[in-house]
Amino acid sequence: MNPALGYLGWIVIGALAGWIGSKLMGTDGRQGALANVVIGIIGAFVGGFVTQRVFGDNLGNNGLIASFGVALLGSCIVIFLWKVVSRART
């Protein structure tokens, strides 16, 4: 993510990405606002890691929209993995 955004920017982008990711993945009803923020922030890290490995560069360094896209992608990955792990436990 862009360092100029600071921590507040990470939280806002993480919250939006986590919320939209949970809507896309069908888990919004089971999560609260705090879980959306946490998933979005973790998703930003996961998305940055994935895009760096796939494209050789972190696409999140290319502006606010790209940062949001990377965080959204990562949020969906985190939610998907959580669904897989929680199904395996039951």
C-alpha distance (Angstrom), angle and dihedral (degrees) to the residues before:
residue distance angle dihedral
M1 . . .
N2 3.73 . .
P3 3.84 109.1 .
A4 3.81 90.5 -144.1
L5 3.80 89.8 68.6
G6 3.78 91.9 67.4
Y7 3.74 126.3 -166.8
L8 3.79 95.0 -49.6
G9 3.78 90.2 55.7
W10 3.80 90.6 50.4
I11 3.80 90.1 52.5
V12 3.81 94.6 47.0
I13 3.80 94.4 45.2
G14 3.81 90.0 42.5
A15 3.80 91.7 50.8
L16 3.79 92.9 49.6
A17 3.79 93.9 43.5
G18 3.80 92.1 46.3
W19 3.80 92.6 47.8
I20 3.81 95.1 47.2
G21 3.81 90.6 42.0
S22 3.80 90.4 53.1
K23 3.81 89.6 49.1
L24 3.81 91.0 50.8
M25 3.80 92.9 46.3
G26 3.83 94.6 44.2
T27 3.81 97.2 -118.5
D28 3.80 101.3 108.8
G29 3.81 93.8 105.0
R30 3.81 92.0 56.8
Q31 3.80 97.0 46.0
G32 3.75 131.3 68.6
A33 3.78 129.4 -144.0
L34 3.81 93.3 -91.9
A35 3.80 91.6 52.9
N36 3.81 89.6 50.9
V37 3.81 90.8 53.4
V38 3.80 93.0 46.9
I39 3.81 93.0 46.3
G40 3.80 90.5 47.3
I41 3.80 93.6 51.5
I42 3.81 92.7 45.3
G43 3.79 87.4 44.7
A44 3.80 90.7 55.1
F45 3.79 89.8 57.3
V46 3.81 92.7 44.6
G47 3.80 91.9 46.3
G48 3.80 91.1 49.1
F49 3.79 90.9 50.1
V50 3.82 92.8 48.1
T51 3.80 95.6 46.4
Q52 3.79 91.2 46.8
R53 3.82 90.7 52.8
V54 3.80 95.3 43.6
F55 3.81 101.2 38.9
G56 3.81 100.8 24.0
D57 3.80 89.7 -121.8
N58 3.78 133.4 66.1
L59 3.79 103.8 -109.9
G60 3.80 88.6 -158.3
N61 3.79 89.0 75.6
N62 3.81 90.2 69.2
G63 3.81 99.5 79.7
L64 3.76 143.3 -69.5
I65 3.80 97.8 -57.8
A66 3.81 92.2 48.6
S67 3.81 90.3 47.1
F68 3.78 90.0 52.9
G69 3.82 91.5 47.8
V70 3.78 91.9 50.7
A71 3.82 91.4 47.7
L72 3.81 90.7 48.2
L73 3.79 91.8 50.0
G74 3.80 90.6 48.5
S75 3.81 91.9 46.9
C76 3.79 91.0 54.2
I77 3.81 90.0 49.0
V78 3.82 91.7 50.0
I79 3.82 92.3 48.0
F80 3.81 91.2 47.4
L81 3.81 91.7 50.6
W82 3.80 90.6 46.7
K83 3.81 90.3 52.7
V84 3.81 90.9 50.1
V85 3.81 93.1 48.8
S86 3.81 94.4 45.0
R87 3.82 91.7 49.8
A88 3.80 90.6 50.2
R89 3.81 90.9 54.8
T90 3.79 94.8 52.8
